[in-house]
Amino acid sequence: MKVKYFPDTDTALVEFTENSIKETKEISENIYIDIDVSGNIVSMTIEHAKENARLTEFSYTEVSQQTA
């Protein structure tokens, strides 16, 4: 997964895979997802990211699966 932020347009791009994009779907006025031929999400674009996603800080935490 890659996260890119473009400050000149205040746009965030979250890339989940490198699959080819078949279709882009508008989720809301400022959020779009790209899907591949199998219907899997390839990436998500968030316009006006600082306002819509409160993108002032980014952190990543991988949560390990706990055994029962």
C-alpha positions as CSV (number, residue, x, y, z in Angstrom):
1,M,0.0,0.0,0.0
2,K,1.2,3.5,-0.9
3,V,-0.1,6.8,0.3
4,K,0.7,9.9,-1.7
5,Y,-0.2,13.5,-0.9
6,F,-0.2,16.3,-3.4
7,P,-0.1,19.6,-1.5
8,D,-0.7,21.8,-4.6
9,T,-4.2,20.2,-5.1
10,D,-4.7,19.0,-1.5
11,T,-5.3,15.5,-2.8
12,A,-4.5,12.2,-1.2
13,L,-4.1,9.0,-3.2
14,V,-4.1,5.6,-1.4
15,E,-2.9,2.9,-3.7
16,F,-3.8,-0.6,-2.5
17,T,-2.5,-2.6,-5.5
18,E,-0.9,-2.0,-8.9
19,N,-3.7,-3.7,-10.8
20,S,-5.0,-2.1,-13.9
21,I,-8.0,0.2,-13.3
22,K,-11.2,-0.8,-15.1
23,E,-13.5,1.8,-13.6
24,T,-13.6,4.8,-11.3
25,K,-16.6,5.2,-9.0
26,E,-17.6,8.4,-7.2
27,I,-18.3,7.6,-3.6
28,S,-19.1,11.2,-2.7
29,E,-18.4,14.6,-4.1
30,N,-14.7,14.4,-3.1
31,I,-14.0,10.7,-2.8
32,Y,-13.4,8.3,-5.7
33,I,-12.4,4.6,-5.8
34,D,-10.7,2.8,-8.7
35,I,-11.6,-0.9,-9.2
36,D,-10.1,-3.6,-11.3
37,V,-11.7,-6.0,-13.7
38,S,-12.6,-8.3,-10.8
39,G,-14.3,-5.6,-8.8
40,N,-11.4,-5.2,-6.3
41,I,-10.4,-1.8,-5.1
42,V,-7.1,-0.6,-6.6
43,S,-6.9,2.9,-5.2
44,M,-8.9,5.7,-3.5
45,T,-8.6,9.4,-4.2
46,I,-9.6,12.0,-1.6
47,E,-9.9,15.6,-2.8
48,H,-9.6,18.4,-0.3
49,A,-7.9,15.9,1.9
50,K,-7.0,18.2,4.8
51,E,-10.7,19.1,5.2
52,N,-12.4,15.8,4.2
53,A,-10.0,13.3,5.8
54,R,-8.4,15.6,8.4
55,L,-5.1,14.8,6.8
56,T,-2.7,16.8,8.9
57,E,-0.9,13.7,10.2
58,F,-0.5,10.2,9.0
59,S,0.5,7.1,10.9
60,Y,0.5,3.4,10.2
61,T,0.0,0.6,12.6
62,E,-0.2,-3.1,11.7
63,V,-2.3,-5.0,14.2
64,S,-1.2,-8.6,14.6
65,Q,-3.8,-11.3,14.8
66,Q,-4.3,-12.5,18.3
67,T,-4.6,-16.2,18.9
68,A,-7.6,-17.4,20.9
